[in-house]
Amino acid sequence: MIEIIRNWKKKRQDHKQAEHEKLLVELAEMVDKRRAELLQREREG
C-alpha cells in the first residue's frame, strides 16, 4: 500500500515538474522574441 502511495506521489511530482519546465520554456521563448523585436526596432530607429 505504501508503495502505491509513493508511486502516486512521484508521478504527481514528475507531472508538476514537467508543467513547470514547460512554462519556463514558454517564458524563455517569449523573452527571446521580445528581445529580438526590441533589437530590430533599435536598428530601424
N, C-alpha and C positions, 0 to 999 in steps of 0.2 A: 504493500500500500504506500509506504513512504517513497519507494522508488517511482511510483506513478506520479506522485505529487512533485518530486524532484524533477522528473522529466517535463512535466507540465510547466513548472516554473522556468526551467531552462528554455523551453520553446517560447514562452512568453517574453523572456528577456531577449532572446535572439530576434524575435519579431520586432520588439521595441527598438533594438539597436539598428536593425535593418531600416526601419522607418526613419530613425534619427539620421542615419547616414544618407538616406535618400534626400531628406530635407537639406542637409548640409551641401550635397552635390548641387541641388537646385539653386540654393542660395549663392554658391560659388559661381554658377553659370550666370545668374542674374548680375552679380557684381562685375564679372568679366565683360558681359555685354554692355553694361552701363559705362564701364571704364573705356571701352573701345569707342562708344558713342561720344564721350567727352573728349577723347583724344582727337577724334575726327573733327569735332567742332572747333577745337583749338587750332588745328591745321588750317581749316577753312577760314576761320575768323582772323 
